[in-house]
Amino acid sequence: MKQAFILAGLILSFASIRAQQIDKHPVENTRIVREYMDAAQGLASPNELMVKAALSLLDTPYVAQTLEGNEEEVLVVNLRELDCVTLVENCLALSRAVQCSDPDYEGFVRQLQTIRYRSGIIDGYISRLHYTTDWIADNSAMGIIEDAAQALGGKRFLPNVGFMSKNPERYPALKDNPDDVARIKNIEQTINQRNTYYYIPKAEIKDRQSLIQNGDIIGFTTNIAGLDISHVGIAYWNKGRLTFIHASMQYMKVVIEPDSLVDYCERIRSHTGIVVVRPKKM
């Protein structure tokens, strides 16, 4: 009888997880995950696994706001339409899932939820990690990544976020929802009180780029009011030249950036430097 109750509980728990999930392209998503897992066998380094994942998603169309527009907050699984953040999240989830003792599609989905939501728990729109610095703090606390910029000689980065609470009309889930706007504002205040972040200023990237590893996560810090990081990608050493792989709004797909990391950062005036985050082995 006790085993029957345990089994029933597991079934209900699994059903609850599935109820919180929207799989936009189930056949394609499953194929992409399986092909990646087959191709990644034998790779031991988390950074190597990140690069393998990013390369496997080259030419995937850039589509913004694929996580928005649902009546309730759910885990959106979509490997066929990516923006810069969801590319990084999916690559990290793929790289971790393949390290599991029994890698499979459900394992990838579990990793994706853990990475995207505060403490891995879906509890409404507020539970999603909307600001990249908050994403870094939460995933660092869970041992998924580590902030590498300090070790690279970076300087302390003090975020001053507030864009979401000041512009709720830009977010369907916040529009006409003052309670959640207030909760977002509290989260922003928590982020701004942290002094644990480091970044490499734009002028110093060239001198420190040799310390950046293939597969590191790169976030571009910004002087846009209320934001911390305006773009993210995955570091990629291509024929001895450091660039990065990202979901590009300019090219409307996932690409190996034609510019070097240094030149790209210089070209975008609002960029002030980079944060460097390194995936950790499971």
C-alpha positions as CSV (number, residue, x, y, z in Angstrom):
1,M,0.0,0.0,0.0
2,K,2.8,2.4,0.9
3,Q,4.5,1.8,-2.5
4,A,1.2,2.5,-4.2
5,F,1.0,5.9,-2.5
6,I,4.6,6.7,-3.4
7,L,3.9,5.7,-7.1
8,A,0.7,7.9,-7.1
9,G,2.7,10.8,-5.7
10,L,5.3,10.5,-8.3
11,I,2.7,10.4,-11.1
12,L,1.0,13.5,-9.7
13,S,4.4,15.3,-9.4
14,F,5.3,14.4,-13.0
15,A,1.9,15.5,-14.2
16,S,2.3,18.8,-12.4
17,I,5.7,19.4,-14.1
18,R,4.1,18.7,-17.5
19,A,1.2,21.0,-16.7
20,Q,3.8,23.8,-16.2
21,Q,5.4,23.2,-19.6
22,I,4.7,24.2,-23.2
23,D,6.7,22.4,-25.8
24,K,6.4,24.6,-28.9
25,H,8.0,22.1,-31.4
26,P,8.0,18.7,-29.6
27,V,9.2,16.6,-32.6
28,E,12.0,19.1,-33.6
29,N,13.0,19.8,-30.0
30,T,13.3,16.1,-29.2
31,R,15.4,15.5,-32.4
32,I,17.7,18.4,-31.7
33,V,18.3,17.2,-28.1
34,R,18.9,13.6,-29.1
35,E,21.3,14.6,-32.0
36,Y,23.2,16.9,-29.6
37,M,23.5,14.1,-27.0
38,D,24.8,11.7,-29.5
39,A,27.3,14.2,-30.9
40,A,28.5,15.3,-27.5
41,Q,29.4,11.9,-26.2
42,G,33.1,11.8,-25.1
43,L,33.3,15.5,-24.4
44,A,34.2,16.0,-20.7
45,S,34.7,19.8,-20.3
46,P,31.5,21.9,-19.6
47,N,33.0,24.6,-21.8
48,E,33.5,22.2,-24.7
49,L,29.9,21.0,-24.2
50,M,28.7,24.6,-24.4
51,V,30.5,25.3,-27.6
52,K,29.2,22.0,-29.1
53,A,25.6,23.0,-28.2
54,A,26.0,26.5,-29.6
55,L,27.4,25.3,-32.9
56,S,24.6,22.7,-33.2
57,L,22.1,25.6,-33.0
58,L,23.7,27.8,-35.7
59,D,21.2,29.3,-38.2
60,T,18.3,28.9,-35.8
61,P,15.9,31.8,-36.4
62,Y,16.1,34.8,-34.0
63,V,12.7,35.4,-32.5
64,A,12.2,37.7,-29.5
65,Q,9.8,37.2,-26.6
66,T,9.1,33.5,-27.1
67,L,8.6,33.1,-23.3
68,E,5.8,35.7,-23.2
69,G,2.1,35.8,-23.8
70,N,1.0,32.7,-21.8
71,E,-2.0,33.1,-19.4
72,E,0.1,31.6,-16.6
73,E,3.9,31.3,-16.2
74,V,5.0,28.0,-17.7
75,L,8.3,26.6,-18.9
76,V,8.5,27.2,-22.6
77,V,10.7,24.7,-24.5
78,N,11.6,26.0,-27.9
79,L,14.8,25.1,-29.7
80,R,13.6,26.3,-33.1
81,E,13.2,30.0,-32.2
82,L,15.8,31.7,-30.0
83,D,16.8,35.1,-28.6
84,C,20.2,35.8,-27.0
85,V,19.1,34.7,-23.5
86,T,17.2,31.6,-24.5
87,L,20.2,30.5,-26.6
88,V,22.5,30.6,-23.6
89,E,19.9,29.0,-21.3
90,N,19.3,26.1,-23.8
91,C,23.0,25.6,-24.4
92,L,23.7,25.4,-20.7
93,A,20.7,23.0,-20.2
94,L,21.9,20.8,-23.0
95,S,25.5,20.7,-21.7
96,R,24.3,19.8,-18.2
97,A,21.8,17.2,-19.3
98,V,24.4,15.3,-21.3
99,Q,26.5,15.0,-18.2
100,C,23.8,13.1,-16.3
101,S,24.2,9.4,-15.8
102,D,21.1,8.7,-18.0
103,P,20.9,11.7,-20.4
104,D,17.5,12.1,-22.0
105,Y,15.0,14.7,-23.2
106,E,13.3,15.0,-19.8
107,G,16.6,15.6,-18.2
108,F,17.2,18.5,-20.5
109,V,13.8,20.0,-19.7
110,R,14.5,19.7,-15.9
111,Q,17.9,21.4,-16.4
112,L,16.2,24.2,-18.4
113,Q,13.7,24.9,-15.6
114,T,16.4,24.9,-13.0
115,I,18.5,27.4,-14.9
116,R,15.6,29.8,-15.9
117,Y,13.8,30.1,-12.6
118,R,14.7,31.2,-9.1
119,S,15.9,28.2,-7.2
120,G,14.5,26.2,-10.2
121,I,10.9,26.6,-9.0
122,I,8.1,28.0,-11.3
123,D,5.9,30.2,-9.1
124,G,4.5,32.8,-11.4
125,Y,6.1,35.5,-13.7
126,I,8.2,36.9,-10.8
127,S,10.0,33.6,-10.3
128,R,11.6,33.8,-13.7
129,L,15.1,35.3,-13.6
130,H,14.6,38.4,-15.8
131,Y,17.8,40.4,-15.1
132,T,21.0,38.7,-16.1
133,T,22.9,39.7,-13.0
134,D,20.1,38.0,-10.9
135,W,20.4,35.0,-13.2
136,I,24.1,34.9,-12.5
137,A,23.6,35.2,-8.8
138,D,21.0,32.4,-8.6
139,N,22.8,30.0,-10.9
140,S,26.1,30.6,-9.0
141,A,24.4,29.8,-5.7
142,M,23.2,26.5,-7.2
143,G,26.7,25.6,-8.3
144,I,25.8,25.7,-12.0
145,I,28.1,28.5,-13.0
146,E,30.8,30.6,-11.5
147,D,31.6,34.3,-12.1
148,A,35.1,34.3,-13.7
149,A,35.5,38.0,-14.3
150,Q,37.2,38.7,-10.9
151,A,39.8,36.0,-11.6
152,L,40.4,37.6,-15.0
153,G,41.3,40.9,-13.3
154,G,37.9,42.5,-13.6
155,K,36.6,45.4,-11.6
156,R,33.6,45.4,-9.3
157,F,30.3,45.9,-11.2
158,L,27.4,47.5,-9.3
159,P,24.1,47.1,-11.2
160,N,21.5,49.7,-11.1
161,V,18.4,48.0,-12.4
162,G,14.9,49.3,-12.5
163,F,13.8,49.2,-16.1
164,M,11.0,46.6,-15.6
165,S,9.3,48.4,-12.7
166,K,9.5,51.7,-14.5
167,N,8.2,50.4,-17.8
168,P,5.5,47.8,-16.9
169,E,3.6,48.6,-20.1
170,R,6.4,46.8,-22.0
171,Y,5.7,43.5,-20.3
172,P,2.3,41.8,-20.9
173,A,2.4,40.1,-17.5
174,L,3.1,43.3,-15.6
175,K,0.7,45.5,-17.5
176,D,-2.4,46.2,-15.3
177,N,-0.8,44.1,-12.5
178,P,0.5,46.5,-9.8
179,D,1.1,43.7,-7.3
180,D,3.7,42.0,-9.5
181,V,5.2,45.4,-10.4
182,A,5.8,46.0,-6.7
183,R,7.4,42.5,-6.4
184,I,9.6,43.2,-9.3
185,K,10.7,46.5,-7.7
186,N,11.6,44.6,-4.6
187,I,13.7,42.1,-6.6
188,E,15.4,45.0,-8.4
189,Q,16.3,46.6,-5.0
190,T,17.8,43.2,-3.9
191,I,19.9,43.1,-7.1
192,N,21.2,46.6,-6.6
193,Q,22.3,45.9,-3.1
194,R,24.6,43.1,-4.1
195,N,28.3,43.8,-4.5
196,T,29.4,40.4,-5.7
197,Y,29.6,41.1,-9.5
198,Y,32.7,41.8,-11.5
199,Y,33.2,42.9,-15.1
200,I,36.0,43.7,-17.6
201,P,35.7,47.4,-18.8
202,K,35.6,47.8,-22.5
203,A,39.1,49.4,-22.7
204,E,40.6,46.4,-20.9
205,I,39.1,43.5,-22.9
206,K,41.9,43.3,-25.4
207,D,44.5,42.9,-22.7
208,R,42.6,40.2,-20.9
209,Q,40.9,38.3,-23.7
210,S,43.5,35.5,-23.7
211,L,42.2,34.4,-20.3
212,I,38.6,33.9,-21.7
213,Q,37.9,30.3,-22.4
214,N,36.0,28.7,-25.3
215,G,32.5,28.2,-24.0
216,D,32.5,30.9,-21.4
217,I,29.2,32.9,-21.2
218,I,29.7,36.6,-22.1
219,G,27.3,39.3,-21.0
220,F,27.7,42.8,-22.3
221,T,27.2,45.4,-19.6
222,T,25.4,48.6,-20.6
223,N,24.8,52.2,-19.8
224,I,21.2,52.0,-20.8
225,A,19.3,53.4,-17.8
226,G,17.7,50.7,-15.6
227,L,19.5,47.7,-17.3
228,D,22.5,45.7,-16.2
229,I,23.4,43.6,-19.3
230,S,21.9,44.1,-22.7
231,H,23.1,41.1,-24.7
232,V,24.7,37.7,-24.0
233,G,26.5,35.1,-26.0
234,I,29.0,32.2,-25.8
235,A,32.8,32.8,-26.2
236,Y,34.3,31.2,-29.3
237,W,37.9,31.1,-30.3
238,N,37.8,30.8,-34.1
239,K,41.2,30.3,-35.7
240,G,43.0,32.0,-32.9
241,R,40.6,35.0,-32.8
242,L,38.2,35.5,-30.0
243,T,34.6,36.2,-31.0
244,F,31.3,34.7,-29.8
245,I,28.2,32.8,-30.8
246,H,24.9,34.5,-30.3
247,A,21.3,34.9,-31.4
248,S,21.7,38.1,-33.4
249,M,19.0,40.6,-34.0
250,Q,21.1,42.0,-36.9
251,Y,21.3,38.7,-38.8
252,M,18.0,37.4,-37.4
253,K,19.5,34.0,-36.6
254,V,22.2,32.3,-34.4
255,V,25.6,33.1,-35.8
256,I,29.3,33.1,-35.2
257,E,29.7,36.9,-34.8
258,P,31.9,38.2,-37.8
259,D,33.5,40.8,-35.6
260,S,36.0,40.0,-32.9
261,L,34.7,40.3,-29.3
262,V,36.8,43.5,-28.9
263,D,35.6,45.1,-32.1
264,Y,32.0,44.2,-31.4
265,C,32.0,45.7,-28.0
266,E,33.7,48.9,-29.3
267,R,31.1,49.2,-32.1
268,I,28.1,49.2,-29.7
269,R,28.4,52.5,-27.9
270,S,26.1,51.5,-25.1
271,H,28.3,48.6,-24.1
272,T,30.6,49.4,-21.2
273,G,32.3,46.1,-20.9
274,I,31.7,42.4,-20.3
275,V,30.9,39.9,-17.5
276,V,32.4,36.4,-17.9
277,V,30.6,33.4,-16.5
278,R,32.0,29.9,-16.6
279,P,29.9,26.7,-16.5
280,K,30.8,24.2,-13.8
281,K,31.1,20.5,-14.1
282,M,28.2,18.5,-12.6
